[in-house]
Amino acid sequence: MLALATVGFAVNFWAWALLSPLGPLLKDALALDAFSQALVVAVPVVVGSVGRIPVGALSDRYGGRVMFPVISATTIVPVLYLGLVGHSSLASLLVGGFVLGMGGTAFAVGVPFVSAWFPPRRRGLAIGIFGAGMGGTAISALTTVNLVKAWTFAAPFVVTAVVLALYAVVAALVLRDAPGRAVPRYSLGRRLRAVAQLPITWQASALYAVAFGGYVAFSVYLPAYLKTAYGLAQTDAANRMAGFVLLAVLLRPVGGWLSDRFGPVRVLAGALAVVTAGAAVQAGTPALMPWATVAFLAMAAALGAASGAVFALVALLAPADKVGSVTGVVGAAGGLGGFVPPLVMGALYSAFSSYALGLAALALVAAAAMLFTVTGVRHVTRVREGVV
């Protein structure tokens, strides 16, 4: 069940990230400015993020056996639209990207589904392994541009649609919800109000906005950044972004495993310290080799580990029948955290022809999140564990 959920997450994230590698190509073809290019790749992120709130609550109610096939089948529609007819103007791209955001909600389906199959002492690693499905963005980065060059613009979209259809069928036939999983008894509105009253909801949301938001921001905007700041070719920039994504993906289950062993607070604090240092270094736009490469890879590893640690924290502190709803809100915060930086970076570059201010802001935000982790979050965790 964990393997099937992880594959489903990866496939839907592959679809969710289809527009990012094509950002530079679309910019040239449609004469987009930096802000419009950033908007095209950011719209699916924000929709997929906000959509996780109702999808997470629905997953608590109906389970992953129903929701995984539904989300996968629904995502086929915008994928085919964008590939076949929806890429001729900025307006059509924004409409298609809006609906494409549905693929990003798969995360809110998988966390409660996986969590129900494992005892608390193993949930950090299990959810971390599931979270590695965010590597679907790496699949997109490695294949999308190459398929367009080898065939047509529609090729990567058609391939992705076929894979989504196959997964939807397999999931409908094979997936099973955990025996005895907690099913909520109250209405969606009442459950969301109850979730809003839990401290873990807002604490984890703030941390995930930085951790996963930083990952999403780089995964969608890094090709444009590398092409502009370092003059890399489109394919080279996309491949380097894929390396960033792959390292973050590999470190996400490591972050969950470390959280099971040493506690999520320690893992989060250490990871956020690394992000602070990496962003501060990159704000100076150092030479690509070795300093910028080291800075980005360090941030990738830290953001991946921190993302895994956040949901180890959620699994530790959220009530069993509210894990999906909490995940939806936290996942939304993470996606929205990824929506803002590309727009800020694009706007700042348009105004000042420099990315330094945006990266310096990331360093300050990561430092503030680290301080919050070692103070407020540590206190709540200790109260729950009966330490104080």
Number of C-alpha atoms within 10 A of each C-alpha: 17 18 13 17 26 24 20 29 28 26 26 33 27 26 30 29 30 29 28 27 31 25 24 20 16 20 18 11 12 13 13 18 14 20 17 18 26 27 22 26 27 31 22 28 34 23 23 30 29 23 23 32 23 19 25 33 30 21 28 28 22 15 24 29 22 18 25 28 23 16 21 28 19 17 23 25 14 24 28 22 21 25 20 15 13 19 22 13 14 19 12 15 21 21 18 24 31 19 22 30 28 28 34 31 31 32 31 35 31 29 30 30 27 22 25 21 18 16 11 15 15 18 26 34 25 24 28 30 26 28 27 24 26 30 24 27 28 28 20 26 30 19 17 27 23 15 16 15 10 9 11 13 18 19 20 22 25 18 15 22 24 13 17 26 17 14 21 21 14 14 24 16 11 10 17 14 17 17 8 8 16 17 14 16 10 10 10 16 11 11 18 19 10 13 23 15 10 14 14 21 22 17 20 24 24 20 28 30 24 29 31 26 27 27 28 28 24 22 26 28 25 22 28 28 19 19 17 17 14 14 12 16 13 18 18 14 22 30 18 21 25 25 19 24 29 22 21 30 30 21 25 31 26 23 32 33 27 20 29 21 14 11 20 29 23 17 25 27 21 15 26 28 19 22 30 24 17 24 25 19 20 22 19 15 17 14 11 15 8 9 15 19 16 15 20 23 20 20 28 31 25 29 32 32 33 35 32 37 37 29 30 30 24 23 25 22 19 20 14 17 19 23 28 33 31 34 30 33 28 31 32 30 28 29 32 25 27 29 27 18 23 29 22 16 23 24 20 18 19 14 9 10 12 19 22 20 16 19 22 17 16 21 24 16 16 24 19 16 24 25 15 16 24 14 12 11 20 16 15 17 19 11 10 11 11 8 9 9
